[in-house]
Amino acid sequence: MMRCLLLTVALLSFAGCGPKVAPNVVDGVEDRALPQAEAAPVPPALPTQVDGFACLARGCVVWSGDSLRPLTPQGVLGDARPLGQTPTGVLDTHDGGLAWLAPCEDAPLCASQLDGSGRIGEPQPLELTPASDPRTPVALADEWNDMRSRELRVPFRQRVPTRDHGTLSYLRGASNGSAQLVRTGSLRLMEAVPGVPGAASYTRWLAMHPTGRESFLMVWPDTILAAIDPDSLDRRWELHLRGPAHGLFIDATGRWLVLAEGGTRELERILDFDALGPDWPVDRDPSSDAALLSSERPGASGVVVVDLSGPRIATRLTGEYRGFGSAPDGGIWVATSDGLSPVAPGSSER
């Protein structure tokens, strides 16, 4: 069994999985076509306790309690491999392998590396940099182009860049129920939109598609995901959800948009949820699952995956979000606390 674990860890030691995306232009948002993916059959969902999920070059692993289970390219979970102890924190990639990230006595964030023998090492402090707070068009463009050049997925933010060096922002009105989309740049526009249905919100409400041709508005605790033309501010389409929802990210290919759905509206809350997220190491992905799961967010009871090629809701999953990874057939794996589920290109909610 230990030999199998060593082999699994060795196979997972080459970081860099997922589709490649050409870097963006330096001075604006590049207009770039998306790759096409054919529908393909996928195996059924794999119900299991999921505490964490991470993917490296040679495969993905599921963390459950005091063990890891490898996920094969064919979608089969391997035997549980004991770790010798029950880790704490968020499972993530680190130094070409796997580690658990969590606060520790000596630093705000430490990494406990999994070594070749299957043991979890002592927590090592990570050097952090303040969370990015871009307020100007130049800062927004710099952050955007850095994410695209690093082939990262796109998080939801307070404001997003436009292709003409401007910004797109959602601004609440003086009273509940009123708000405006405001666009700056060569085109300066303002459009009335529904406001926040409550005293406080999760202010990461906007995401720009990797091509820059479409933006997405999800205002928690509302139940409508809206696609907005970032040039004209016209509303192109809407998807109605079953409960309060907030945006998590758009994957690097631009095909999959992931939301957290359900939970309570927490209308008695006075202050907004943190818009920036935690401080994070400068060399790490600020939109990674570890960063996302380390940030303050509204509670949720499920996950919704939207296929933007439709657009359509590809699937709804129960449980709290745990992770996301690419599948060899062009589909994806989504992990929640209730299990691990495949989502194929062309799939649609029944």
N, C-alpha and C positions, 0 to 999 in steps of 0.2 A: 504493500500500500504506500509506504514512504517513497519507494522508487517511482510510483505513479505520480505522487505529488511533486517530486523533483522534476519529472518530465513535464508536468503541466506548467509549473512555474517557469521552467526553461523556455517552453514554447511561448509563454506570455511575456517574455522579457524584451520583446522588440516593440517599442511604442510606435504609434502612428497609424491606427486603423481608420477606416472611413473613406468616403469619396474625396477626391482632390478637387479643389475649386481654384480657378485662376485668381490671382490677386487683383484687387481693385486698382483703378488709376489713382494717382496721388492727389489730384486736385478736384475730385468730385466722385459721385456715385456712378459706377460704370453700368451701362445698359448691356446686360449680358444674357443670352438665352440660357434656358435650363436644360439639363440632360433629360432624355426620355427614358422611361423604364417600363418594360412590359410586365403585365400581370403574371404572377407565377403562384403555383400552389404552395401552401405553407403548412407546417405541422400544427396540430391543435395547441391551445394554451397549455402551459405547464404550471398547474397550481402548486405552489410551495410557499413556505414562509420566506419572504425576501426582506433582509435588512439592508442589503446593498447590492449594487450591480456595476460592473466595470468591464470595459473592453480594451484589449490591447491588440497588437498586430495579428497574433495567431488565434485569437478567440476571445470569448467573454466568460466571465465567472460570476456566479451568484453567491453572495455571502448570506448565510443563514445560521444564526446563533454562533456556535463555536466551530463552524466548518465552512469550506468552500466547495462549490459544485461547478465543474467546467461545463460550458455549453458548446457543443460541437457545431460545425457549419451546417450540419443536417438538422439542427434544432433538437438535439437530444441532450438532456441533462445527465452528466456522468455521476458516478458515485460520490457521496459526500467524503471530503478529505479533512479529517480533524486538524484543528489548529493548535490544540493544546491549551487554549484559553479562549474566553469570549471577548472579542475586541469591543471597543467603544469608539464612537465617532462616525465619520463618513468614509466609506470605501472610495479610494481614488487611485489613479496611477501616479507613480512617483519614482524618479530615477530609473526609468525603464522597467519598473515592476509595479507591485501593488503595495499600498500603505493605507493606514487609517489616520485620518486627520481629525484632530480634536483639540480643544483648549487643554493646557497643561499648567503645572505649577510655575514653570519658569518663563512661559511665553503665552501670548494670546492664542497661538496656533502651533501645534507640533505634529510631526509625521512619525508614525510607528511603522517601520518598513517590514514587509514580509521577506524573510531571507530564504535561501535555497533549501534549507532543511525544513521549511514549513513553520518556523518560529517567528513570532512577532517581536521585533526589536524594541529597545527603549525609545521613548518619545524624544525626537530631535526638534528643537525650536526652528521655525521658519521665519525668515526675514520678510516682514510685511510692508506693503506700500499702501498709502491711503486710497480708499475707493475713488474711482474716477468720478469727477463732478463737472462734466463739460457744460459750459453755459453759453459759449459763443459758437457761431457757425464754424470757425476755424477749428476749435477744440473738438466739436462734434465730428467734423470731417476727419480729423487726425485719428480719433478713436475708432471711427468706422473703418477707415482704410487699414488700420492696424489689425482689427479683427478679421477683415477679409484677406489680408496678406498672410495671416496665420491660419487661414482656413477654419475659422471658428464659426460656431453657430451664432445666431443673432438673438440677443436677449430683448425683452420688453424694457423700455426706458421711459423717462418722463418726456423727453423730446427726441426727435430723430432728424438726421440730415436730409436735405433734398439734393437733387442732381445739379442744381444751379447755385450751390454754395449757400443755401438758405437753411431754414429750420421749419419743422412742423411741430406744433405744440398743442396740447389740450389744456384749456384754461377754464377753471370753474368760475361761475358767476357769483354774484353777491348772495343769492338765495339758492336753496336746494332746488334741483330740477333744471337749472340753467347752466350752460357752458358753451364754449366756442372752440372750434379748431382754428388756429391762427398759423398762416403760412408766411414766411419771409423769404427774401431772395429777389430774383428778377421779377417774379410774380408775387404780389402781396395781396393775400386774400384772407377773408374771415367768414366762417360758416357756423350758424347756430346748430348745436347738437344737444342731445339729452345730457343732463348733468348727473352728478353723483347722487344715487338714491340713498343718502344717509349722511351722517355727520362726518365720517372719516372714510378714507379709501386707501387702496393699494395703488400708489401713484405711478407705478411702472405700467402705464396703460397703452403705450404705443410701441409698435415694432415696424421696421421697414424691411420689405422683402429684399433679399440679397441683390436683386437686379436694380432696385431703386424704382421700379415701375408701379409698386403698390404698397400701401401702408395698411396696418391693421390696428383697430381700436377695440380694446376690451377694458371697460371701466367697471372694476369690482365695486360693489356687489351687484352689478347689472347681470343680465342673462343673455346679452346679444353681442356676438362677435361681428364687427363690421369691417369690410374692406373698403378703403378710401383711395381715390385717385389722388396721389400726392401733388399733382400739378393743378387740378381744377377743384379739389376737395369734394368732388361728386362721390356719393355713396354707390359703389358698384354692386355689392351683394351683402347679405346678412345670413348668419347662421344662428338659430335660436337654441339656447341651451336649457337644461332642465333645472338649473339652480345657479346661485351666484358663482361667478367664474373669474379667474385671473390668468393672464398670459404667463407662460414659462419661457418659451423660445421658439424660433424657427430654425430647423436644422441647416447645416452648411450647404446642402444642395438646393435649398429653397422649396422643397416639395412638402415637408411635413411641419405643421404648426401644432404645438402641444400646449394644452390648457389644463389647469386644475379646476375641478368643478365640484359644487356641493359645499357642505359645511354651513355654518351659521353666518348671518349677515353682520353680527357684532355691532349693531347700530348704536349701542351705548358707548362705544369707543369714541374718545375725543380726539386723539392724535392719529394722523395718517401712519400707515406702516412705513418703515424706513425705505426711502427711494433709492439709496445708493448701494445697500448691501454691505457686507463685512469688508474690512481691509483684507488684502489678498496679496500673495507673493507676485512680484512684477513679472516673473517668467512663467506664471501659470495662467491657465485659461479662466478669465473672470466670468465666463458664461458656462463653466463646467457644472456637472451635477453636484460636485462637492461644494462649489461656491453657492450654487442655488439652494442646496439643502442646508447650508450654514446661515442663510439669510432669514430675516423675519418676514413671514408671509401669512396671509389669512389661512385658516384651516380649510381643508377640503376632504371630501369623501370619495373622490374619483378623479380619473384622468380622461380627457377627451383628445383624440388625435384627429386633426383635420388634414385631409389630402388636398393641397392647394391646386392640384392639377384639375380638380373637379369643377368648382370646389365642392367638397362633401365631407361629412363626418365619416371617417374611415372606421373608427371603433370607439367604444366607451368602455372603460375599465374601472372596476371598483378598487378602493384602497388608496392610500397615500402614495404620491410619486416617489420612486426610488432610483430610477435610472433609465437611460436611453442608449441604444446602440444600433449600428447598421448591420443588416443581414446580407449575405452574398447575392441574393436574388434581386437586390434593389429595394427590398422592404426594410423593416426595422423591427427591433425588439424593444418593448416598453415594460419596465419593471415597476410594480406597485407592491405595497405591503401585502397584498392578497395573492400575488403570483407574477409570473413572467409570461407575456403574451406577444405572439408575432403579429405584425401588421403587414400585409402584402400590398404591393402596388395594384391598384384597381379594386381593392377591397372596399366595402361600404357597409355602414351600420345597417343591421337588419331591423 
